[in-house]
Amino acid sequence: MHLAVLADVHANLPALEAVLADVDRVAPAGIWVAGDLVGYNPWPNEVLQILRDRRMKAIRGNHDRAALGAETFRFNELAAVAIRWTRIQLTPGNVGYLKDLEDRTRTTMPEGVVAMYHGSPRDVDEYVFPWTADEALVQKAGAPFVILGHTHLPMARSFRSGLLVNPGSVGQPRDSDPRAAWGLLDLTRRTFAIRRVPYDIDAVATAIKRNGLPTELADRLYTGV
């Protein structure tokens, strides 16, 4: 069985549409989204509507909680500006959707339990980088398949007790590759493949500026950092 794994969409509609076109070509059994659905980019309602329409299995990230009113003291100013803008834009229906999401989830599959967190099993806001990931995280989750987001960096670490993965970011990659990222989790073979998809960055940059969001948010999309 295959699962498509997405994370950190960050209201980037063109990137999400490009990724989903690639996902549909693969035709996985389900689509899981590891949080940060909104923030940074100017299509929060459109992105959330797609997730709702397609009944994706999604959780909240720190930007999603902030959009609902959580404190932004940990955010840099660019992120905080985008969150304040997002709060004004969200429709009541999408506010309700975000409120109903959990901060973590787990499902028992025939191949084993799949657990998903935005940060980590230890802390919803913890950054687990590829070079800091260890088996203790898999053991803490108590699942052979553990999905993380938050860092915007793709990762696949295999341990004796399970597989720890991060698909990278759909909407704001930070691994010096500007293409949108997602991951294909093969539960049967216990493998995780990162896939990259080009999208229309110019269209996103134009929309960011048109909506009065910081131009730095547009600039970084071209470099993927």
N, C-alpha and C positions, 0 to 999 in steps of 0.2 A: 504494500500500500504506500502511496505517495501523498505527502502533504506539501502544499505551497506555503512557504513561511515568509511573511513580510514584516517590516518594522519601520518606525519613524517615517511615516508617509508625509507628515507635516504639511497637510493641506496643499500638496503639489499635484494638482489634477492631471496635467499632461504626463508627468512621470508615472502616476498611478495607472492611467489609461494604457500607457506603453507596456508597463509591467503586466497588467491583466491580459493584454493581447498575447503576451508570451506565455503567461500561465495557462490561458485557454488552449493554446497549442499543445501543451503538455497534458492537460486534462487530469489534474490530480483529484484525489478523493475529497479534499477539502482545502480551505484557505484559512490560515491562522495569521493574526496580526498582533505583534508584540508591543503595541502601545505607541504613544505620541502620534496620534492621528491628525492633530491640528498643530498650529504654531508655525511661525516663520513665513509661510507662503499664503497666497490670497484666496484660496478656494476651500475654506473649512466646511461650508454647508454642502457643496457639491461632492467633496470627498466622503463625508459622513453618509450622504444619501446613497452613494454607491455601496459602501460597506453594509448599510442597512438593507438595500435592495437585494444584495447578493448573499445576505445572511452569513457573512464571514464571522469566524470566531475571533473576536477582538477583545483586548483588555485596554485599560487606561494606562497612559504614561504620565510623567510629571507635567508635561505641557497640557495634557488633557485635564488634569486636576486643576492646574492653574487657570485654565479657561473657565472652569466652574467657580473660581473665586479663591483657590488656594494661594498662599503667599508665594511671591516671586523673588524673595530675598536671595535665593541661590542662583538666580538667573543673571546673565550679563544684560546690559542695557538693550542690545539689539533684540534679544529674546523677549525681554519684558515689554518692549514697545509692541512687538508682534502679538503678544498675549493680550495686551490691553485693546488692541485693534480687533482681535478675534472675539473677545467677550462682547463687543458691540455688534458684531456681525452674526453671531450664532442665532439661529431660529429657535423658538421655544421647543420645537420637536427634537432638534438636535441636542439642545441642552439636556432634555430628558433622556435621550439615547446615551449621552456620555455619563449621566448620573447613574444609569442602570448598569453600566459596565462594571466588571470587577477589576481589581488591581492585579490579580493573578488568576490562573485557571489550571485545571488538570483534568484529563480525560483518560479513561482506561480503554486502550485499543487492544485488539487481539495480540499485537506484538509487544505490548507493555504500556505503561503509563507515560503519557506525554504531558509535561508540566511547562507552563509558560509564564514568564515574569518580564516586566520591563527592565528593571534593574537587576535584582538577583533574589534568590530564595532568602537571603539574609536581610536585605534592605531594598525597598522598592526604588530607592534613588541611588543605589550603589552602581558605580561604573566598573564593569568587568571587562577588562581589555584582553586581547588575545595573549598578551605576555603576563597577565596576572591571573588568568583562569587556572583553577586547580580542581582536583577530584573532590575536594571537600564540598564544593558547590553542588555537584551531582548527588553526593551523599545527603546533603542537607535537603535537597528537593525530594529525595526518596523516589526517583523516577529514572528509568534508563534513557529517556529522551528529555532533554532540558533545553528550552528555547529562551533566549534573552534578546533584549534590544538595547536602546539607550546610548550606546557608544557610537553608532553609525559606522562601525567597523566590522566587516565580515569576519566570521570565525567558525572553525569546526575543530573541536578538540575531542579526541576519543580516549576514554579512560576505561579501566576494567569494569567500573560500575555503571558506565553509560556514556552517552554522547552529549556534549555541551556545544550548542550552536548559536550563532547570531547571523542573521541574513544581511547585515549592513542596512543601509537606509535607501528607501524608495525616493524620498523627497529632498534629501540633503546629504549626499555621500561625503565622507570625510577621509577617504583612503587614497586621495589623489587620483581617483578615477571618477569623472563627473557623470558617468552613466548610472542610471537607476539600478539598484541592486535588489535581488530577492534570492531565496534559497529553496531548493527542492530536497525535502527530507524523505528518504527511502526507509520506511520502518522495517521492511523485510530484510534488506541488506545492511541496515544500520549505517547508512552513508548520508552525507549532506553535500550537495553541489551548489556552489554560488553561480548565479546567472546574472549577466549584465545586459542592460537594455538602453540604447540611446533614446533620447526624447528631445522635444523642442525647447531647449533652454532659453532661447531668445524670447519665446512667447511668455515664459514664466518671468523672466527679467523685466519685460515690458509691463506685465501686470503688476509686479511688485512696485515698480515706480509709479504706475498710474494710480495705485491705491494708497500712495503716500507712505508705504513701508520703507525702512532704511535701504538705501541703494547697496550697502555692503552685503545684504542678504541676496541680492541679485548677483553681485560680483563673484561671491564664493561658489556659486553653482557651476561656473565655468571651469574652476580649478579642482573642485571636489575636495576641498579642505575646510 
